[in-house]
Amino acid sequence: MMQIEEEVRQFVVDNFLFGEGEQNLANEDSFLEKGIVDSMGILTLVSFVQGKYGFEVPDQDLVPENWDSVALISAYVQSRVGVAG
């Protein structure tokens, strides 16, 4: 799980924080509350996760409970990879 968190975190830092402010981002921080990611950004995260971890994200899984922080995305990916693998 730590590797998934690191990969997701690095993607967020590179693509939404543009390499800056990483020290101010905790894995549990809400992307929406902090203004890091908007709804279009969530689609970017979904695309990254699908490509990186090799599974399709069904529409019913496109909820903030799965996509609003590094920790939530990591837990979601872990649950899906566990199901698929």
BAFI-3210 file (N, C-alpha, C; in Angstrom, 3 decimals, decimal comma, padded with zeros to 6 digits):
// residues 85
n [1|2|3|4|5|6|7|8|9|10|11|12|13|14|15|16|17|18|19|20|21|22|23|24|25|26|27|28|29|30|31|32|33|34|35|36|37|38|39|40|41|42|43|44|45|46|47|48|49|50|51|52|53|54|55|56|57|58|59|60|61|62|63|64|65|66|67|68|69|70|71|72|73|74|75|76|77|78|79|80|81|82|83|84|85]
n.u [000,833|002,007|003,638|001,756|000,544|002,760|003,178|000,739|000,727|003,041|002,181|000,079|001,498|003,233|001,412|-000,662|000,228|002,450|005,062|005,613|005,145|004,787|005,439|003,396|001,245|-000,622|-001,246|-003,884|-005,235|-007,953|-008,504|-010,428|-011,301|-008,896|-008,514|-006,963|-007,541|-010,028|-013,268|-012,635|-010,004|-010,249|-011,057|-008,687|-007,078|-008,440|-007,981|-005,182|-004,951|-006,318|-004,662|-002,163|-002,585|-004,070|-006,910|-010,414|-012,365|-015,476|-018,473|-020,022|-018,124|-017,023|-016,871|-016,471|-015,608|-013,804|-011,865|-010,835|-008,447|-004,959|-004,682|-007,286|-007,502|-005,409|-006,311|-008,608|-007,508|-005,982|-008,036|-009,278|-007,205|-006,694|-009,093|-008,992|-006,586]
n.v [-001,201|001,211|001,772|002,322|004,607|006,354|006,511|007,615|010,008|011,242|011,612|013,437|015,613|016,235|016,814|018,464|020,124|020,978|020,254|021,720|022,570|020,102|019,314|020,399|018,805|016,378|012,860|012,371|014,700|016,519|016,807|018,399|020,215|021,578|022,739|021,587|019,717|019,669|018,802|018,045|017,399|015,135|013,307|013,137|011,916|009,467|008,435|008,172|006,209|004,030|003,491|003,033|000,955|-000,936|-001,526|-001,037|001,712|001,649|003,598|003,908|004,008|006,485|008,533|010,958|009,666|007,790|009,218|011,600|012,094|011,296|009,060|007,920|007,254|005,434|003,379|002,642|001,726|-000,404|-002,064|-002,716|-003,884|-006,037|-007,440|-007,904|-009,260]
n.w [000,000|000,670|-001,528|-003,526|-002,423|-002,531|-005,316|-006,238|-004,779|-005,841|-008,486|-008,084|-006,978|-009,126|-011,217|-010,307|-008,273|-009,424|-008,769|-006,489|-003,026|-001,869|000,738|002,191|001,814|003,159|003,254|003,879|003,335|001,995|-001,395|-002,655|-000,640|-000,136|-002,551|-004,516|-006,501|-008,984|-010,379|-013,013|-012,656|-011,113|-013,033|-014,457|-012,515|-012,337|-014,904|-014,787|-012,723|-013,897|-016,119|-014,880|-013,009|-014,303|-014,480|-015,085|-014,023|-012,693|-013,272|-010,922|-008,967|-009,029|-006,901|-004,258|-001,932|-002,790|-004,190|-003,098|-001,716|-001,272|000,384|000,262|-002,475|-002,686|-000,953|-002,364|-004,816|-003,825|-002,915|-005,323|-006,844|-005,260|-005,623|-008,367|-008,578]
ca.u [000,000|002,881|004,084|000,635|000,449|003,873|002,947|-000,391|001,201|003,948|001,363|-000,625|002,497|003,724|000,377|-001,587|001,009|003,554|006,332|005,812|004,198|004,593|005,527|002,129|000,187|-000,689|-001,959|-005,303|-005,805|-008,981|-008,145|-011,464|-011,253|-007,664|-008,499|-005,874|-008,112|-011,447|-013,921|-011,862|-008,799|-010,614|-011,015|-007,262|-006,647|-009,041|-007,238|-003,879|-005,121|-006,659|-003,480|-001,069|-002,881|-004,626|-008,314|-011,396|-013,109|-016,892|-019,082|-020,501|-016,973|-016,571|-017,423|-015,397|-015,120|-012,710|-010,956|-010,603|-007,150|-003,982|-005,009|-008,506|-007,197|-004,576|-007,177|-009,471|-006,687|-005,643|-009,217|-009,520|-006,119|-006,947|-010,194|-008,545|-005,450]
ca.v [000,000|002,377|002,071|002,956|005,972|007,136|006,748|008,552|011,287|011,842|012,052|014,660|016,687|016,593|017,263|019,447|021,091|021,335|020,026|022,605|022,447|018,706|019,198|020,857|017,863|015,118|011,840|012,403|015,994|016,526|017,567|019,382|021,257|022,357|023,338|020,985|019,009|019,918|017,638|017,609|016,777|013,780|012,473|012,922|010,899|008,192|007,981|007,721|004,955|002,972|003,159|002,565|-000,275|-001,902|-001,909|-000,008|002,249|001,775|004,887|003,974|004,229|007,870|009,286|011,550|008,703|007,034|010,033|012,926|012,232|010,259|007,867|007,304|006,642|004,269|002,326|002,187|000,924|-001,651|-002,936|-003,179|-004,776|-007,261|-008,135|-008,340|-010,157]
ca.w [000,000|000,712|-002,883|-004,223|-001,892|-003,068|-006,741|-006,365|-004,246|-006,817|-009,617|-007,657|-006,854|-010,466|-012,148|-009,737|-007,485|-010,319|-008,103|-005,340|-001,921|-001,479|002,193|002,768|001,434|003,902|002,482|004,230|002,969|000,957|-002,600|-002,933|000,388|-000,291|-003,872|-005,291|-007,638|-009,229|-010,984|-014,181|-012,115|-010,691|-014,248|-014,724|-011,555|-012,739|-016,079|-014,290|-011,985|-014,857|-016,894|-014,025|-012,276|-015,235|-014,334|-015,408|-012,884|-013,059|-012,950|-009,540|-008,087|-009,190|-005,770|-003,446|-000,942|-003,404|-004,992|-002,526|-001,054|-001,615|001,174|-000,260|-003,771|-002,410|-000,416|-003,459|-005,737|-003,139|-002,898|-006,688|-007,246|-004,483|-006,282|-009,704|-008,492]
c.u [000,868|003,346|002,982|000,483|001,539|003,652|001,826|000,048|002,104|003,189|000,646|000,348|002,941|002,657|-000,560|-000,885|002,232|004,894|006,577|004,767|003,956|004,603|004,242|000,967|000,308|-001,516|-003,461|-005,974|-006,817|-008,532|-009,147|-011,428|-010,033|-007,567|-007,396|-006,400|-009,589|-012,042|-013,191|-010,566|-009,055|-010,574|-009,578|-006,707|-007,182|-008,285|-005,858|-003,996|-005,431|-005,437|-002,380|-001,338|-003,702|-006,031|-009,193|-012,116|-014,569|-017,456|-019,507|-019,367|-016,424|-017,236|-016,259|-014,804|-013,969|-011,592|-010,507|-009,315|-006,226|-004,347|-006,250|-008,266|-006,383|-005,405|-008,084|-008,687|-006,364|-006,836|-009,499|-008,452|-006,260|-008,046|-009,724|-007,444|-005,741]
c.v [001,252|002,765|002,768|004,392|006,860|007,478|007,762|009,940|011,986|012,351|013,356|015,826|017,162|017,271|018,344|020,502|021,564|021,305|020,883|022,337|021,033|018,551|019,644|019,922|016,580|014,129|011,849|013,713|015,862|017,397|018,691|020,530|022,159|023,025|022,806|020,389|019,390|018,689|017,138|016,925|015,357|012,840|012,179|011,852|009,523|007,607|007,455|006,356|003,807|002,539|002,518|001,187|-001,280|-002,395|-000,724|000,427|002,401|003,116|004,992|004,189|005,654|008,770|009,835|010,590|007,850|007,923|011,351|013,078|011,124|008,962|007,154|006,616|005,369|003,106|001,762|001,285|-000,424|-002,604|-003,498|-004,159|-006,104|-008,095|-008,725|-009,391|-011,261]
c.w [000,000|-000,691|-003,671|-003,742|-002,476|-004,537|-006,969|-005,907|-005,253|-008,039|-009,282|-007,581|-008,228|-011,320|-011,616|-008,897|-008,262|-009,600|-006,872|-004,263|-001,452|000,041|002,884|002,455|002,249|003,079|002,742|003,841|001,829|-000,212|-002,846|-001,923|000,244|-001,663|-004,776|-006,585|-007,750|-009,920|-012,230|-013,744|-011,647|-011,897|-014,655|-013,790|-011,927|-013,927|-015,682|-013,626|-012,937|-015,647|-016,066|-013,442|-013,071|-014,958|-014,686|-014,131|-013,316|-012,576|-011,486|-008,532|-008,179|-008,144|-004,933|-002,414|-001,480|-003,947|-004,352|-001,714|-001,545|-000,896|000,637|-001,600|-003,566|-001,886|-001,508|-004,418|-005,104|-003,128|-004,285|-007,153|-006,506|-005,104|-007,599|-009,594|-007,538]
res [m|m|q|i|e|e|e|v|r|q|f|v|v|d|n|f|l|f|g|e|g|e|q|n|l|a|n|e|d|s|f|l|e|k|g|i|v|d|s|m|g|i|l|t|l|v|s|f|v|q|g|k|y|g|f|e|v|p|d|q|d|l|v|p|e|n|w|d|s|v|a|l|i|s|a|y|v|q|s|r|v|g|v|a|g]
***
